[in-house]
Amino acid sequence: MSGRTSGDGDRRLIEAGMVLASELSLDAVLQRIVELAVDLTDARYGALGVLTPDGRSIQDFLTVGITPEERAALGDPPSGHGLLGALIREDRPLRIPDIGADPRSVGFPPNHPPMTSLLGVQINGRGTVFGNIYLTDKQGADMFDEEDERILVILATQAAIAVENARLYDETERKGRELQRLQVFEERERIGKELHDGVIQSLFAVGMSLQGIASSTADAAVSRRLEAAVEDVDGAIRDLRNYIFGLRPGILADRQLDQALKQMASEFDARTSVVTVVDVDGEVASLLASRAGDVVQLAREALSNVSRHAEATTCRISLRRGESGVVLEIDDDGRGFDTETTSWGMGLRNLRERVESLGGALEVQSTPGEGTTVRATLPP
């Protein structure tokens, strides 16, 4: 296990679950699943095959680790033959040291990057297989081990819940657009927001944690009881969502940005014991109201990096007006790193891509022993 412990894996899985819980767009959830799978197992390549409604073949294929040029050279995405098809048909993980030596392998198409080892699991929710996660070539080892398999199985369970939540959000948002013209009282809107921001997000995180524990326990009776509890939590979430739409059709449940950042910092402080303060310019927060979800996710990812790598005792989140736009800054007093010699990990790459997708720019300043500052400059 190369120095890893199951405790380390469980801690990172909880963080991964929180990341998935924060995404509401189905496309964003699917991409996050692949990125997290690669990050948690140190795979060189990762893919998510989304299955057709009949569950017999692949209709969409998301990848990590392959450049756009390599992806374009491959032509059409795979439909589900060979080992990919074996995972579609067999309800169990696949862990293979040598893809080419397996009799089920049909080889790779022209221009395909060389790949050796494979780890794959199904994303199975309520008896329906939504898709499959495929990982290849563990970095620093000849093949994936049992701990990698355990982690990926639990992540797939979390992913199934996140996919269902995103689908439900899409459906409720569609209903919201249809009912947008209905008049709603201010008090009802406030209650609806509080229900979604507080109760539903808490229930969703609890449900994912219970599902993960149920998948990893060897006690069948305990697993059944936990699964039943997850069913109850899912039912409560659906009831609350229906109640919210009864109160205010079309509610998007976006809390005010400054409140969201302060709440997130408070939860991070309590979870990690890193003293976290927030300094938000109210006028700037108002300017970013339509992009509040993206700003919160940027801050969440930056805090995740602080938790995993910084070994910090204090952290600060600030949102202010800058010379070139509005600036979201997260700085810590942790161990820092040499930006000239250290390559960007998955977390920082995700941050940069998300900032650039918003038309902004990301700057990272760090010095060994003196902490790190992550600064995202966004257009107003």
C-alpha positions in Angstrom: 0.0 0.0 0.0 3.1 2.2 -0.2 2.6 3.8 3.2 -1.1 4.4 2.8 -3.6 3.6 5.4 -7.3 2.9 5.1 -7.8 5.9 7.4 -6.1 8.2 4.9 -8.3 6.7 2.1 -11.5 7.2 4.2 -10.6 10.8 5.0 -10.0 11.5 1.3 -13.3 9.7 0.4 -15.2 12.0 2.7 -13.7 15.0 1.0 -14.5 13.5 -2.4 -18.1 13.0 -1.2 -18.4 16.6 -0.2 -17.0 17.7 -3.6 -19.6 15.6 -5.4 -22.4 16.8 -3.1 -21.5 20.4 -4.1 -22.1 19.8 -7.8 -25.6 20.1 -9.2 -25.0 19.9 -12.9 -25.0 16.3 -14.2 -22.2 17.1 -16.7 -20.1 18.6 -13.8 -20.8 15.6 -11.6 -19.7 13.1 -14.3 -16.4 15.0 -14.9 -15.8 15.2 -11.2 -16.3 11.5 -10.8 -13.5 10.7 -13.2 -11.1 13.3 -11.8 -11.7 12.1 -8.2 -11.2 8.5 -9.2 -7.8 9.3 -10.8 -6.8 11.5 -7.9 -7.7 9.0 -5.2 -5.9 6.0 -6.8 -2.9 7.8 -8.5 -4.0 6.4 -11.9 -2.4 7.8 -14.9 -5.5 7.6 -17.0 -9.2 7.6 -16.1 -12.5 7.3 -18.0 -16.2 7.2 -17.3 -18.4 5.2 -19.8 -22.0 6.4 -19.6 -24.3 3.6 -20.7 -27.3 3.7 -23.0 -30.7 3.5 -21.4 -30.8 -0.3 -22.0 -27.4 -0.7 -20.2 -25.8 -2.7 -23.1 -23.3 -0.3 -24.6 -21.5 3.0 -24.0 -23.1 6.2 -25.3 -20.7 8.8 -23.8 -17.0 8.6 -22.7 -15.3 11.1 -20.4 -11.6 10.9 -20.0 -8.8 12.3 -17.8 -5.1 12.1 -18.6 -5.5 12.0 -22.4 -4.8 15.2 -24.3 -7.5 16.7 -26.6 -5.2 15.8 -29.5 -4.9 12.2 -28.4 -8.6 12.0 -27.9 -9.3 13.4 -31.4 -6.8 10.9 -33.0 -8.8 8.0 -31.5 -11.9 8.8 -33.5 -15.2 7.5 -32.2 -15.5 6.7 -28.5 -15.6 3.0 -27.5 -18.9 1.2 -27.6 -18.2 -1.4 -25.0 -16.2 -4.4 -26.3 -13.5 -6.5 -24.7 -12.7 -5.6 -21.1 -15.0 -2.6 -21.2 -17.8 -4.9 -22.2 -16.9 -7.4 -19.5 -17.4 -4.7 -16.8 -20.8 -3.8 -18.3 -21.9 -7.5 -18.1 -20.3 -8.5 -14.8 -21.5 -6.9 -11.5 -18.1 -7.0 -9.9 -14.9 -4.9 -10.0 -12.1 -5.7 -12.5 -8.5 -5.5 -11.3 -6.1 -6.7 -14.1 -2.3 -6.4 -14.0 -1.8 -6.8 -17.8 -4.6 -5.8 -20.2 -2.9 -7.3 -23.2 -2.5 -10.7 -21.5 -6.2 -11.0 -20.5 -8.1 -13.3 -22.9 -11.1 -10.9 -22.9 -9.0 -8.0 -24.3 -9.6 -7.0 -27.9 -6.5 -4.7 -28.0 -6.4 -0.9 -28.5 -7.3 1.1 -31.6 -4.7 2.9 -33.6 -3.1 6.0 -32.0 -4.2 4.8 -28.5 -1.8 5.6 -25.7 -0.1 2.5 -24.3 -1.8 1.2 -21.1 -1.0 -1.9 -19.0 -2.9 -2.3 -15.7 -6.7 -1.8 -15.3 -9.1 -1.2 -12.4 -12.8 -0.8 -13.2 -16.1 -0.7 -11.2 -19.7 -0.1 -12.0 -21.7 3.0 -11.0 -24.8 1.1 -9.8 -27.7 3.0 -8.2 -30.9 1.3 -7.1 -30.2 -1.8 -9.2 -29.5 0.2 -12.4 -26.1 0.5 -13.9 -25.5 4.1 -15.0 -22.0 3.7 -16.2 -18.5 2.3 -15.4 -15.3 3.9 -14.1 -12.1 2.7 -15.8 -8.7 3.5 -14.5 -5.3 2.4 -16.0 -1.7 2.5 -15.1 -1.2 3.3 -11.4 1.7 5.7 -11.0 4.5 4.4 -8.9 3.4 0.8 -9.0 3.0 -2.1 -11.5 -0.7 -2.5 -10.7 -3.6 -1.3 -8.6 -4.0 -3.0 -5.2 -6.8 -4.0 -2.9 -6.9 -0.6 -1.2 -7.4 1.1 -4.6 -10.2 -1.3 -5.3 -11.9 -0.6 -2.0 -11.6 3.2 -2.5 -13.0 3.0 -6.0 -16.0 0.8 -5.0 -17.0 3.4 -2.3 -16.4 6.3 -4.7 -18.7 4.6 -7.2 -21.4 4.3 -4.5 -21.1 8.0 -3.8 -21.1 8.7 -7.5 -24.4 6.9 -8.0 -26.0 9.1 -5.3 -24.5 12.2 -6.8 -25.8 11.3 -10.3 -29.3 10.8 -9.0 -29.1 14.1 -7.1 -28.0 15.9 -10.3 -30.8 14.3 -12.3 -33.3 15.3 -9.6 -32.0 18.9 -9.6 -32.3 19.1 -13.4 -35.9 17.9 -13.2 -36.8 20.3 -10.4 -35.2 23.2 -12.2 -37.2 22.3 -15.3 -40.4 22.4 -13.3 -39.2 25.7 -11.8 -38.9 27.3 -15.2 -42.4 26.2 -16.1 -43.8 27.7 -12.9 -41.6 30.8 -12.9 -44.6 33.2 -13.4 -46.3 32.1 -10.1 -46.3 34.8 -7.4 -44.6 33.8 -4.1 -44.6 35.5 -0.7 -41.3 36.7 0.6 -41.6 34.6 3.8 -42.2 31.4 1.8 -39.1 32.1 -0.3 -37.0 32.5 2.8 -38.2 29.2 4.3 -37.6 27.4 1.0 -34.0 28.6 0.8 -33.3 27.7 4.4 -34.6 24.2 3.8 -32.4 23.6 0.8 -29.3 25.3 2.0 -29.3 23.7 5.4 -31.4 20.6 5.7 -31.1 19.1 2.3 -27.3 19.5 2.0 -26.8 18.0 5.4 -29.1 15.0 4.6 -27.3 14.5 1.3 -23.9 14.4 3.0 -25.2 12.0 5.7 -26.7 9.7 3.0 -23.4 9.5 1.2 -21.5 8.7 4.3 -23.9 5.9 5.3 -23.8 4.5 1.8 -20.0 4.4 1.8 -19.9 2.7 5.2 -22.5 0.1 4.0 -20.4 -0.8 1.0 -17.3 -1.3 3.1 -18.7 -3.3 6.1 -18.4 -7.1 6.1 -21.5 -7.5 8.3 -24.4 -8.2 6.0 -27.0 -7.3 8.6 -25.4 -3.9 9.3 -25.1 -3.3 5.6 -28.8 -3.9 5.1 -29.8 -1.6 7.9 -27.5 1.1 6.6 -29.0 0.7 3.1 -32.5 1.0 4.5 -31.4 4.2 6.4 -30.1 5.6 3.1 -33.4 4.9 1.4 -35.1 6.8 4.2 -32.7 9.8 3.8 -33.3 9.8 0.0 -37.0 9.8 0.6 -36.8 12.7 3.0 -34.7 14.7 0.4 -37.4 14.1 -2.3 -40.1 15.2 0.1 -38.3 18.3 1.1 -37.6 19.2 -2.6 -41.2 18.8 -3.4 -42.1 21.0 -0.4 -39.7 23.7 -1.5 -41.2 23.8 -5.0 -44.6 24.0 -3.4 -43.4 27.0 -1.5 -41.6 28.8 -4.3 -41.7 27.2 -7.8 -38.5 27.7 -9.6 -36.3 28.3 -6.5 -32.6 27.7 -7.3 -31.6 27.6 -3.6 -28.5 29.8 -4.1 -27.7 31.3 -0.8 -26.2 34.8 -0.7 -22.6 34.5 -1.6 -21.2 36.1 1.6 -23.3 33.9 3.8 -22.3 30.8 1.8 -18.6 31.5 2.2 -18.9 32.2 5.9 -20.8 29.0 6.4 -18.3 26.9 4.4 -15.4 28.5 6.4 -17.1 27.7 9.7 -17.6 24.0 8.7 -14.0 23.8 7.4 -12.8 25.3 10.7 -14.8 22.7 12.7 -13.7 19.8 10.6 -10.0 20.5 10.3 -9.2 22.7 13.4 -7.6 25.2 10.9 -8.7 28.6 12.2 -10.5 30.2 9.2 -11.6 33.8 8.8 -13.6 35.4 6.0 -13.4 38.9 4.7 -16.1 39.7 2.0 -16.9 43.0 0.3 -20.7 43.0 0.2 -20.8 45.0 -3.1 -18.5 42.6 -4.8 -20.5 39.6 -3.6 -23.6 41.3 -5.1 -21.8 41.6 -8.4 -21.1 37.9 -8.4 -24.6 36.8 -7.4 -25.3 35.0 -10.7 -22.0 33.1 -10.4 -22.3 32.4 -6.6 -22.2 28.6 -7.1 -19.0 28.8 -9.1 -17.3 31.1 -6.6 -18.3 28.9 -3.7 -16.9 25.8 -5.5 -13.6 27.6 -6.2 -13.2 28.4 -2.5 -14.2 24.8 -1.6 -11.6 23.3 -3.8 -8.9 25.7 -2.5 -9.8 24.8 1.1 -9.7 21.1 0.2 -6.1 21.6 -1.0 -5.3 23.4 2.3 -6.7 20.5 4.3 -4.8 17.8 2.3 -1.5 19.4 1.7 -0.8 22.6 3.7 -0.5 21.5 7.3 -1.7 25.0 8.2 -3.0 26.4 11.5 -4.8 29.4 10.0 -6.5 30.3 6.7 -8.2 33.3 5.3 -10.8 33.7 2.5 -11.3 37.2 1.0 -13.4 38.5 -1.8 -12.7 42.0 -2.9 -12.4 44.4 -5.8 -9.1 44.3 -7.7 -7.5 46.4 -10.5 -8.5 43.8 -13.2 -11.7 42.5 -11.7 -13.0 40.9 -8.6 -10.5 38.8 -6.6 -11.2 35.6 -4.6 -8.1 34.9 -2.4 -7.4 31.9 -0.1 -4.2 32.1 1.8 -2.8 29.9 4.6 0.2 29.7 6.9 1.1 26.2 6.0 4.3 24.5 4.8 4.1 26.0 1.3 6.0 24.6 -1.7 8.4 25.7 -4.5 6.3 26.8 -7.4 9.3 26.5 -9.8 10.0 22.9 -9.2 6.6 21.5 -8.1 4.1 20.5 -10.8 0.4 21.4 -10.5 -1.6 18.5 -8.9 -5.2 17.6 -9.8 -6.6 20.1 -7.3 -4.8 23.1 -8.6 -5.4 22.0 -12.2 -9.1 21.8 -11.5 -9.0 25.3 -9.9 -7.2 26.8 -12.9 -9.6 25.2 -15.4 -12.7 26.3 -13.5 -11.4 29.9 -13.2 -10.5 30.0 -16.9 -14.0 28.7 -17.8 -15.3 31.8 -16.0 -13.1 34.1 -18.1 -10.7 34.7 -15.2 -7.1 33.9 -14.3 -5.5 31.9 -11.5 -2.3 32.9 -9.7 -0.6 30.7 -7.1 2.1 32.2 -4.8 3.9 29.9 -2.4 7.2 29.7 -0.5 8.5 26.6 1.4 7.8 27.2 5.1 5.8 30.4 4.6 2.4 29.3 3.3 0.5 29.6 0.1 -1.8 32.1 -1.5 -4.3 31.1 -4.3 -5.7 34.1 -6.1 -8.5 33.9 -8.7 -9.3 37.1 -10.6 -12.7 37.1 -12.3 -14.4 39.6 -14.6 -17.0 41.7 -12.7 
